[in-house]
């Protein structure tokens, strides 16, 4: 990485304070080292490079080093369900070819190899444990793979201080029984009739009361086969879980596309894409599907980008799906994969065989600074703040909402090295900014205004920027607003539901289409910040094939009608003024009887 700092102006002071340098901070002189502070977790030390102080206050840098070191410990959450789930799942490596030995051996490895200590606490059994339902309606378990039943497995997982997860389908048959999932590629007959359909109450009682499972992933292969309604079916399953009296069970909906805004009232997480594979194209495609879903995530409710393919490096693949595109990832691609899952607040479920996980992979996925970006009680998913083709800058709050610390990802999806120009104003930050490289566990220095960073092909860099000032956000892309009628289960152009459309010339090259023409199809920016009270201008950039109208309501107040003349494919801007107090506001744009124009961006400014 090449990093160049612009406009740096720091006070020169080398006097130590009365309390001296913290004991876990050491000064070293390394002219060839590019980092200002480096964290060494094994030594429990933070090293400050005298050659990179560049006139900075040495005591202040030492205090920052000590603080960064202390932050390597992620505090326990008051509510364990508030953060994205972390653990392991059997499917990516083993498919249905699982057994009691594999599951308990995996749990033992996680408990002793540092994964449990890092927060990976769920051991999730995916498809392959079924043997249908008996004549009495009770779910049976595979007699060869789990000859001792499942109670012994769950108890063994719990005895290690871990959580146990299970799998089912919303329909009658499981995915493995319909599509296959064994080393031979054959269909798994044990999953025929093994799904929840017709057995919700009995299966939930068995899984969560009798056996003690703590999580369930519910697939939809059988549900799709029966052409069931997703919202109705998953609501029935969620209610059956609630009926057990267990309030700590986490439900994952696996419908392979964002289901709709109703899902947050049903599950703790939901799949947004098809199955991941261990290759760059798959990882890149999944990231692309999730770049504009930040508005649908919140604390305790997350977009699931599927299981991690970490550990499946080129030349080190161990999976039954080798013939299905598992060519492996390079180390650069693996870091991008894991880091972007963290930035986008996805659940982190390891898919490789953790009994033989590569040390380099374990070092990556137990990095406490990357994990802190994911295990963030604020529930923020990163959103795109700037874009240059297939190079994206994403940002989200770090330590507190609207605070001075923000996580920043520089994601290069291209096949060539890309130099990012990172403007602090686009990140809503101002003044001097200290930059901490999460993957390197190193402070790289400070900058003001703009910083230039080179990122390799398929690569990503991840930072926490700690700024002197937090500047009120002024640019609100339409693709970051809450779209009440948004869904990805069915073709939005056919159903006339909102979708993000690539539009060269638009801000961020994206517009939102098919909003309006109904009371439940609106655009809502939920947290629009006014740095001071008074009259503000709301400028809406849009395109439209004909004359249209927008109704703008702030905080549920009286709507303002804004005329949007026809533009063809060009982008134009219309404005309205609103009088608001200092603080956060919601801005709703709608038209209950006609279509809105294609919305590009809303820009807020003080009059």
C-alpha positions in Angstrom: 0.0 0.0 0.0 1.1 3.5 -0.8 -0.3 6.2 1.4 0.3 9.9 1.1 -0.8 12.5 3.7 -1.8 16.0 2.6 -1.9 19.2 4.5 -0.6 17.8 7.8 -0.1 20.4 10.5 0.6 19.1 14.0 1.9 20.9 17.1 5.5 19.9 18.0 5.9 18.9 21.6 8.1 16.1 23.0 7.7 16.6 26.7 6.3 13.6 28.6 3.4 14.1 31.0 3.6 13.7 34.7 2.5 10.1 34.4 5.0 9.2 31.8 4.5 6.6 29.0 2.1 3.7 29.7 4.0 0.5 30.6 2.5 -1.3 27.6 3.8 1.3 25.1 7.3 1.3 23.8 9.1 3.9 21.6 11.3 2.5 18.8 13.1 4.1 15.9 12.4 2.4 12.5 13.1 4.8 9.6 12.1 2.1 7.1 8.8 1.3 8.7 5.7 3.1 7.3 3.5 2.8 10.4 3.3 5.3 13.3 2.0 2.8 15.8 1.9 -1.0 15.6 -0.1 -3.3 17.9 1.5 -6.6 18.9 -1.2 -8.7 20.6 1.1 -11.6 21.3 3.4 -9.3 23.3 0.6 -7.2 24.7 2.5 -4.1 23.5 1.9 -1.1 21.3 5.1 0.2 19.6 5.4 3.9 18.6 7.8 4.6 15.7 9.8 7.7 16.5 10.6 8.1 12.8 6.9 8.7 12.0 5.9 11.2 14.6 6.5 14.1 12.2 6.2 16.8 14.8 3.3 15.1 16.7 3.0 15.3 20.5 4.8 12.2 21.6 2.8 11.8 24.8 -0.5 12.1 22.9 0.6 9.5 20.4 1.6 7.2 23.3 -1.8 7.7 24.9 -3.4 6.8 21.5 -1.3 3.7 21.3 -2.4 2.5 24.7 -6.0 3.2 23.9 -5.8 1.3 20.7 -4.2 -1.7 22.5 -7.0 -1.6 25.1 -9.6 -1.7 22.3 -8.4 -5.1 21.2 -10.8 -6.6 23.7 -14.4 -6.5 22.5 -16.7 -6.0 25.6 -19.6 -8.3 26.1 -22.9 -7.2 24.7 -25.7 -6.6 27.2 -28.0 -8.5 24.8 -26.2 -11.3 22.9 -28.7 -11.1 20.1 -27.9 -7.5 19.3 -24.8 -8.3 17.3 -24.3 -10.3 14.1 -24.0 -14.0 14.8 -20.5 -15.6 14.8 -19.7 -19.3 14.6 -19.3 -22.2 12.1 -21.6 -24.0 9.7 -21.1 -27.5 8.3 -22.5 -27.0 4.7 -19.6 -25.3 2.8 -17.1 -28.1 3.4 -19.2 -31.2 4.2 -22.6 -30.7 2.6 -24.8 -33.5 3.9 -21.8 -35.7 4.6 -21.7 -34.8 8.3 -21.6 -36.9 11.5 -21.5 -36.8 15.2 -17.7 -37.1 15.0 -17.3 -34.1 12.7 -19.7 -31.9 14.6 -18.2 -32.6 18.1 -14.7 -32.6 16.7 -15.3 -29.2 15.2 -16.7 -27.9 18.5 -13.7 -29.2 20.4 -11.4 -27.5 17.9 -13.2 -24.1 18.2 -13.0 -24.3 21.9 -9.3 -24.8 22.0 -7.8 -23.1 18.9 -8.8 -19.5 19.7 -12.0 -19.3 17.7 -14.3 -19.4 20.7 -12.1 -16.9 22.5 -12.5 -14.5 19.5 -16.3 -14.8 19.7 -17.2 -17.7 17.3 -19.6 -19.4 19.6 -22.2 -21.1 17.4 -21.7 -24.6 16.0 -24.4 -25.0 13.4 -25.5 -28.3 11.9 -26.8 -27.7 8.4 -28.6 -30.2 6.1 -27.9 -33.9 6.4 -28.9 -35.0 9.9 -32.5 -35.9 8.9 -34.3 -39.2 8.5 -37.7 -37.8 7.7 -40.6 -37.8 10.2 -42.0 -41.0 11.7 -45.6 -42.2 11.6 -46.0 -40.4 14.9 -45.0 -37.1 13.3 -41.7 -36.9 15.3 -38.6 -35.9 13.5 -36.0 -38.7 13.2 -32.3 -38.5 12.8 -29.9 -40.2 10.4 -29.1 -43.6 11.9 -25.6 -43.8 10.5 -24.5 -40.2 10.7 -26.0 -39.6 14.2 -26.5 -43.0 15.7 -26.8 -41.6 19.2 -29.3 -39.0 18.3 -28.9 -35.3 18.7 -29.1 -34.7 22.4 -25.6 -36.0 23.0 -24.3 -33.7 20.3 -26.1 -30.6 21.7 -25.0 -31.4 25.2 -21.4 -31.9 24.0 -21.4 -28.5 22.3 -22.9 -26.8 25.4 -20.4 -28.5 27.6 -17.6 -26.6 25.8 -19.3 -23.3 26.4 -20.6 -23.0 22.8 -24.1 -22.6 21.2 -25.7 -25.2 19.0 -27.5 -24.5 15.8 -29.8 -26.6 13.6 -31.3 -26.5 10.1 -34.7 -27.1 8.5 -36.8 -26.1 5.5 -40.0 -24.2 5.3 -41.5 -26.9 3.1 -41.7 -30.7 3.4 -38.3 -31.6 1.8 -34.9 -30.1 2.4 -32.5 -28.7 -0.2 -30.1 -31.7 0.1 -33.0 -34.0 -0.8 -34.0 -31.9 -3.8 -30.6 -30.8 -5.2 -28.1 -33.1 -3.6 -25.2 -32.2 -1.4 -23.0 -35.3 -0.9 -19.5 -36.1 -2.1 -21.1 -38.3 -4.8 -23.4 -35.4 -5.8 -26.5 -37.5 -5.1 -29.7 -36.4 -3.5 -30.0 -37.1 0.2 -33.1 -39.2 0.8 -33.0 -38.5 4.5 -34.2 -35.0 3.9 -37.4 -36.1 2.1 -40.2 -35.2 4.4 -37.8 -33.8 6.9 -38.9 -30.1 6.6 -41.0 -28.1 9.0 -44.2 -28.0 6.9 -47.0 -29.6 8.8 -44.7 -30.1 11.9 -44.0 -26.6 13.1 -45.0 -27.0 16.7 -43.6 -30.5 17.2 -40.3 -29.8 15.5 -39.8 -26.5 17.4 -40.6 -28.1 20.7 -38.1 -30.9 19.8 -35.3 -28.6 18.7 -35.5 -25.9 21.3 -37.2 -27.4 24.4 -36.2 -31.1 24.3 -32.8 -30.9 22.6 -31.8 -27.3 23.5 -30.7 -25.9 20.1 -30.0 -22.1 20.2 -30.3 -21.2 16.4 -32.1 -22.4 13.4 -31.5 -21.7 9.7 -34.7 -22.3 7.7 -34.2 -22.9 3.9 -36.8 -22.6 1.2 -36.1 -25.4 -1.4 -39.1 -27.3 -0.1 -41.1 -24.1 0.4 -40.5 -23.1 -3.2 -41.5 -26.6 -4.4 -44.8 -26.2 -2.7 -45.1 -22.5 -3.9 -45.7 -21.3 -0.4 -46.0 -17.6 0.4 -42.7 -16.5 2.0 -44.1 -13.9 4.4 -46.9 -16.1 5.6 -44.7 -19.2 6.0 -41.8 -17.6 7.8 -44.1 -15.8 10.1 -45.7 -19.1 11.0 -42.3 -20.6 11.8 -41.3 -17.5 13.9 -44.5 -17.9 15.9 -43.9 -21.6 16.5 -40.4 -20.7 17.9 -42.0 -18.1 20.2 -44.5 -20.6 21.4 -41.7 -22.7 22.8 -41.1 -20.0 25.4 -37.5 -19.6 24.3 -36.6 -16.0 23.8 -32.9 -16.5 23.0 -33.3 -18.6 19.8 -32.0 -16.9 16.7 -33.8 -17.5 13.4 -32.1 -17.2 10.0 -34.3 -17.0 6.9 -32.6 -18.5 3.9 -34.6 -17.5 0.8 -31.5 -16.5 -1.3 -32.7 -12.9 -1.9 -33.7 -9.9 0.3 -37.3 -10.9 1.2 -38.8 -7.5 1.9 -39.0 -5.0 4.7 -41.4 -7.2 6.6 -38.5 -9.6 7.4 -37.1 -7.5 10.2 -40.2 -8.3 12.3 -39.7 -12.1 11.7 -36.0 -13.0 11.9 -32.7 -11.9 13.3 -30.9 -12.4 9.9 -31.9 -13.2 6.3 -30.0 -14.4 3.3 -29.7 -11.8 0.5 -28.1 -13.9 -2.3 -27.7 -17.4 -3.6 -25.1 -19.8 -2.2 -21.5 -18.6 -2.0 -18.7 -20.5 -3.6 -14.9 -20.3 -2.9 -14.0 -18.1 -5.9 -13.5 -14.4 -6.5 -16.5 -14.0 -8.8 -18.9 -15.4 -6.2 -17.5 -13.1 -3.5 -17.6 -10.1 -5.7 -21.2 -10.8 -6.8 -22.4 -11.2 -3.3 -20.7 -7.9 -2.2 -22.3 -6.1 -5.1 -25.8 -7.4 -4.0 -25.3 -6.0 -0.6 -23.7 -2.6 -1.2 -27.0 -0.8 -1.2 -28.9 -2.7 1.6 -27.6 -0.7 4.6 -31.0 0.9 5.2 -32.5 -2.5 5.9 -30.1 -3.5 8.7 -30.4 -2.5 12.3 -29.2 -3.7 15.7 -30.2 -7.3 16.1 -31.4 -7.6 12.4 -28.9 -8.2 9.7 -28.5 -8.9 6.0 -26.8 -12.3 5.7 -24.2 -12.6 2.9 -23.9 -16.3 3.4 -21.2 -18.4 5.1 -17.5 -17.5 4.9 -15.3 -19.2 2.4 -12.2 -18.2 4.4 -9.6 -20.9 4.7 -10.4 -22.1 1.2 -7.2 -20.7 -0.4 -6.0 -21.5 -3.9 -4.3 -24.9 -3.7 -5.7 -25.7 -0.2 -9.4 -26.4 -1.0 -11.1 -29.0 1.2 -14.8 -29.3 0.2 -17.2 -31.7 -1.4 -18.2 -28.9 -3.8 -14.9 -28.8 -5.7 -16.7 -29.3 -9.0 -19.1 -26.4 -8.4 -16.7 -23.5 -8.8 -14.5 -23.8 -5.7 -11.2 -22.8 -7.3 -10.1 -21.0 -4.1 -9.3 -17.4 -3.1 -5.9 -15.7 -3.0 -4.8 -14.1 0.4 -5.7 -10.7 -0.9 -9.2 -11.9 -1.9 -9.6 -13.7 1.4 -9.0 -10.4 3.3 -11.4 -8.6 1.1 -14.0 -11.3 1.6 -13.7 -11.3 5.4 -13.3 -7.5 5.8 -16.3 -6.7 3.6 -18.5 -9.2 5.5 -17.4 -7.2 8.6 -18.1 -3.8 7.1 -21.5 -4.9 5.8 -22.4 -6.3 9.2 -23.1 -9.8 7.9 -23.2 -12.8 10.3 -19.8 -14.5 10.4 -20.2 -18.2 10.0 -16.9 -20.0 9.1 -17.4 -22.7 6.4 -14.0 -24.4 6.2 -12.9 -27.3 8.3 -11.7 -25.5 11.4 -9.9 -28.6 12.7 -7.3 -27.9 10.0 -7.8 -24.2 9.4 -4.7 -22.4 8.0 -2.8 -20.3 10.6 -3.0 -17.3 8.2 -6.7 -17.6 8.0 -7.1 -17.9 11.7 -5.0 -14.8 12.2 -7.3 -12.9 9.8 -10.6 -14.0 11.2 -9.6 -13.5 14.9 -8.3 -10.0 14.3 -10.1 -8.1 17.0 -10.2 -4.8 15.1 -11.8 -6.3 12.1 -14.3 -8.1 14.3 -15.1 -4.9 16.2 -16.2 -3.4 12.9 -18.7 -6.3 12.6 -19.6 -6.8 16.3 -20.8 -3.3 16.6 -23.8 -2.8 18.9 -24.8 0.2 16.9 -26.1 -2.2 14.3 -24.8 -0.1 11.4 -24.1 -1.6 8.0 -21.6 0.3 5.9 -23.0 2.3 3.0 -21.3 3.6 -0.2 -20.1 7.2 0.4 -18.1 7.6 -2.9 -17.6 5.6 -6.0 -15.2 5.5 -9.0 -16.4 2.8 -11.4 -16.0 -0.5 -9.5 -13.9 1.1 -6.7 -16.0 2.0 -3.7 -15.5 3.9 -0.4 -17.8 2.7 2.3 -18.3 4.2 5.8 -20.2 3.6 9.0 -20.1 4.8 12.6 -17.7 3.1 14.9 -17.9 3.9 18.6 -21.1 6.0 18.8 -23.8 7.2 16.4 -22.8 10.4 14.8 -19.5 10.4 16.7 -16.1 11.4 15.5 -14.9 7.8 14.8 -16.0 6.0 11.7 -15.0 2.8 9.9 -13.9 3.2 6.3 -13.5 0.5 3.6 -11.7 1.1 0.3 -13.0 -1.7 -1.9 -11.4 -2.3 -5.3 -13.5 -4.8 -7.3 -11.5 -4.2 -10.4 -8.8 -6.4 -11.9 -6.1 -3.6 -11.6 -4.6 -1.6 -8.8 -6.6 1.5 -8.0 -5.6 4.7 -6.3 -8.4 6.1 -4.0 -8.7 9.7 -3.3 -10.4 9.7 0.1 -12.0 13.1 0.9 -12.8 13.5 4.6 -15.8 15.7 3.9 -17.5 12.7 2.0 -17.1 10.8 5.2 -18.7 13.6 7.3 -15.4 14.1 9.1 -13.3 17.2 9.5 -10.0 18.5 11.0 -7.1 16.3 11.7 -7.9 12.6 11.3 -5.9 9.7 12.7 -6.0 6.6 10.6 -5.8 3.1 12.0 -5.4 0.2 9.6 -7.6 -2.6 11.0 -6.1 -5.5 9.1 -2.5 -4.4 9.8 -3.3 -3.5 13.4 -1.4 -0.3 12.9 -1.8 3.4 13.0 -0.6 4.8 9.7 -0.5 8.5 10.6 -2.8 11.5 10.3 -4.1 13.6 7.5 -6.4 16.6 6.8 -8.7 17.0 3.8 -7.7 14.2 1.5 -5.6 11.1 1.6 -4.5 8.9 -1.3 -4.3 5.1 -0.9 -3.4 2.5 -3.5 -5.3 -0.8 -3.2 -4.4 -3.9 -5.3 -6.8 -5.7 -7.7 -9.6 -7.6 -5.8 -8.3 -5.9 -2.6 -9.7 -3.8 0.2 -8.2 -1.7 3.0 -10.1 -1.2 6.2 -9.6 1.7 8.6 -11.0 3.4 11.6 -10.7 7.2 11.1 -10.7 9.2 14.4 -11.4 12.8 13.6 -11.3 16.1 15.4 -14.8 17.0 14.1 -18.0 15.3 13.0 -19.6 17.3 10.2 -23.3 17.0 9.6 -24.1 14.9 6.5 -25.3 16.8 3.5 -25.5 14.2 0.8 -28.2 11.5 1.1 -28.2 9.1 -1.8 -31.6 7.7 -2.7 -30.1 4.2 -2.6 -29.4 4.7 1.2 -33.0 5.7 2.0 -35.5 3.2 3.4 -37.7 2.0 0.6 -40.8 0.7 2.3 -41.9 -1.6 -0.6 -38.4 -2.9 -1.5 -38.0 -6.6 -2.1 -35.8 -8.9 -4.2 -37.9 -12.1 -4.3 -39.6 -11.2 -7.6 -38.7 -9.1 -10.6 -39.3 -5.5 -9.5 -39.9 -4.3 -13.0 -42.7 -6.7 -13.4 -44.2 -6.0 -9.9 -43.4 -2.3 -10.1 -41.6 -2.3 -6.8 -38.5 -0.1 -6.1 -35.1 -1.1 -7.3 -31.6 0.5 -7.7 -30.7 1.0 -11.3 -27.2 1.8 -12.6 -27.3 5.3 -14.2 -24.1 6.9 -15.5 -24.1 10.6 -14.7 -26.1 10.2 -11.5 -24.5 10.8 -8.1 -22.9 7.4 -7.4 -24.1 6.2 -10.8 -27.3 4.8 -9.2 -30.9 5.9 -9.1 -34.0 4.5 -7.4 -36.9 3.6 -9.7 -40.6 2.6 -9.3 -41.4 4.6 -6.1 -44.8 6.1 -5.6 -48.2 5.2 -7.1 -49.3 3.9 -3.8 -49.4 4.7 -0.1 -47.0 2.0 0.9 -44.4 2.8 -1.7 -42.3 5.7 -0.5 -38.8 6.8 0.2 -37.8 7.7 3.8 -34.4 9.1 4.9 -34.8 8.3 8.6 -31.8 10.2 10.0 -31.3 13.5 8.3 -29.1 15.7 10.3 -29.5 19.4 10.9 -26.4 20.9 12.4 -28.3 24.0 13.5 -31.9 25.1 13.6 -33.5 27.2 10.9 -34.5 27.1 7.2 -32.8 24.4 5.2 -32.9 23.7 1.5 -33.7 20.1 0.3 -32.4 19.6 -3.2 -33.6 16.5 -5.1 -31.8 15.3 -8.1 -33.8 13.1 -10.4 -34.7 12.1 -13.9 -38.1 11.6 -15.4 -39.7 10.9 -18.9 -42.6 13.3 -18.1 -43.8 15.9 -15.6 -44.3 14.4 -12.2 -44.9 15.5 -8.6 -43.2 14.7 -5.3 -44.7 15.2 -1.9 -42.1 15.9 0.8 -43.0 15.5 4.5 -40.5 16.2 7.3 -41.1 14.4 10.6 -44.6 13.5 9.5 -45.6 17.1 9.0 -47.7 18.8 6.3 -46.5 17.7 2.9 -44.9 20.1 0.4 -45.7 19.5 -3.3 -42.6 19.7 -5.4 -43.0 19.8 -9.2 -40.5 17.7 -11.2 -40.5 18.6 -14.9 -39.6 16.1 -17.5 -35.9 15.5 -18.1 -35.7 12.5 -20.4 -32.6 10.6 -19.3 -30.9 13.7 -18.0 -30.4 14.5 -14.3 -32.1 17.7 -13.0 -32.6 19.2 -9.6 -35.6 20.7 -7.8 -35.7 22.3 -4.4 -37.9 23.0 -1.4 -37.3 24.8 1.9 -38.1 23.4 5.3 -37.8 25.0 8.8 -36.3 22.4 11.2 -34.7 22.4 14.6 -31.2 21.2 15.3 -30.9 17.4 15.4 -32.2 14.4 13.5 -35.2 14.4 11.3 -37.0 12.0 8.9 -37.7 13.1 5.3 -40.4 11.2 3.5 -40.9 11.5 -0.3 -44.0 10.0 -1.8 -46.9 10.2 -4.2 -50.0 8.1 -3.4 -51.6 8.3 -6.8 -48.8 8.6 -9.4 -45.2 7.6 -9.9 -42.3 9.6 -8.5 -39.4 10.5 -10.9 -36.3 8.3 -10.7 -34.6 9.6 -7.6 -30.9 10.2 -7.5 -29.9 12.1 -4.4 -31.1 14.6 -1.8 -28.7 17.3 -0.7 -29.3 19.3 2.5 -27.9 22.8 3.0 -28.5 25.6 5.5 -30.2 28.6 3.9 
